[in-house]
Amino acid sequence: MNLVVLYLLLVKATLTSFSGLASLPVVRTDFVVRRHVLTDRQLNTAVAASRIGPGPLGIYVVSVGYLAGGVPGACVGWLAMITPAFLIIPMLRFLGVRAEHPRARAVARAVLFAGAGLMLSAAAPMARDAITGPLSLAIVAASLILIAITRVDSLWVMLGAAVVGMLSFLF
Amino acid sequence: MAQPRLASVTRLFARVGVTVFGGGDPTIAILQREFYRRDWLSAEKFAIAFGLARLTPGTNVLAFCAAAGWYIRGLPGALTAVLAITIPASVLVVWLTRAYDLTGHYPLALSIANALVAAAVGTMVGAAVLLVRTQSSRGRWLRPIVISLGAFVLAYFAKLSPLQVIGAAVVVGFFWVES
C-alpha cells in the first residue's frame, strides 16, 4: 500500500477520535471494508497486540501500519499516531499567563481532582478483570500502598509484579 | 520546580512507555507520581495538561506527554517526551504483532502480563490517592474529596465521558473557589 495514502488514512482515523481505540471503526471501514487491505482477523491481531503489550491502546495503529505496509508501514503508523498529540501545544501557548489567574488556578485544581476520580473509574473495570484470586489481589494492594505512601520508584513496583507473576507460574 | 536534562526526560518517558501495561490511564498515573517524586511539574500544570489532553484529538496520553514535556523543557521537551514514550513501545508492538499467534503457547508470558495489569490497577488507585492527599492541606480537604468522588460517580455510575466529567469539574472549579 502507498505509504502516503496509508499515513493519510491513519491520521484521518486518529484525528477524528478522542481516545485510543475510538478510531477503530474508521480504521475498519477504510482498511477492511472499503480497501480490503486487511482482514478482520488481522485487525483483531493488531488490537490484541496493543492490549497485551505496554503503552497506550492507540498504539494499535502502528500494528495496523505494519500489517498493511511492513516496517515502513509501521513507521507511518507511528507518525500518524503521534501527529495529533502536538495540537495541544498551541492550546498551551494560548493559555499562557491566563493560567496564573486565581480563578483559572481554582479551575485547574478542580480538573486535577476530577482526574483522580477519573483514574479510579478507569481502574474499577480493569480491577474486575485483573483480580482473579488472592495473589492478584495482593499485587493490587501492594502496588497501591507502595505508590500512595512510599517514594519507591514505580519501575520497581512493575518489575516486582513481573517477578511475582513469573514465580506464580513456575511454582 | 527542577529543570531536568533532556536525557533524564528521555529515560523516564521511555521507561514508562515499556513498563506500564493497561493503556493510557495507568501511564498518566505513573507519570504523575514520578513528576511529583522528581519535582518536575506543579499540580496546576499537571491539571492543565491532563484536562487539555482530553480535548485533543488522537491518543490522549500522547497529548498529555507532549504537554508535560513542553512544560518541563519547552518544545524539545515535548518532542522528546512523545518520541521516547512511543518509539520503544512501537518496536515492541510490531514484535508482538509478528509473534501474536505464538503467544497462546506461552502461558508464562500471559502470567507475567496478568501480574503487570494487576500492578497497573494498584498504581492507578495509589496515584489517585496520592494526588488528593498531596493537594489536601489541613482544613482544605473537603473540595478535593468532593470533586474527586463526584467525578468518580459521574464517570463510573452515570457513565459520563471523561470530557463531560472534566467539563463539570471546570464549572464547579469556577464557582467553588477556596477561600
Interface residues (C-beta under 8 A of the other chain):
Chain A: T14 L15 T16 S17 F18 S19 G20 T45 A46 A48 A49 S50 I52 G53 P54 G55 P56 L57 G58 I59 Y60 V62 S63 Y66 L67 V71 A74 G77 W78 M81 I82 T83 P84 A85 F86 L87 I88 I89 M91 L92 L95 A99 P102 R103 R105 A106 V107 A108 R109 A110 V111 L112 F113 A114 G115 A116 G117 L118 M119 L120 S121 A122 A123 A124 M126 A127 D129 A130 I131 T132 S136 L137 I139 V140 A141 A142 S143 L144 I145 L146 I147 A148 R151 D153 S154 L155 V157 M158 L159 G160 A161 A162 V164 G165 M166 S168 F169 L170
Chain B: R15 V16 G17 V18 T19 V20 F21 G22 G23 G24 D25 T27 I28 A29 I30 R33 E34 R37 A43 E44 K45 F46 A47 I48 A49 F50 G51 L52 A53 R54 L55 T56 P57 G58 T59 N60 V61 L62 A63 F64 C65 A66 A67 W70 Y71 L75 A78 V82 L83 I85 T86 I87 A89 S90 L92 V93 V94 L96 T97 Y100 D101 T103 P107 L108 S111 I112 A113 N114 A115 L116 V117 A118 A119 A120 V121 G122 T123 M124 V125 G126 A127 A128 V129 L130 L131 V132 R133 Q135 R143 P144 I147 S148 L149 G150 A151 F152 V153 L154 A155 Y156 P162 L163 V165 I166 A168 A169 V170 V172 G173 F174 W176 V177 E178
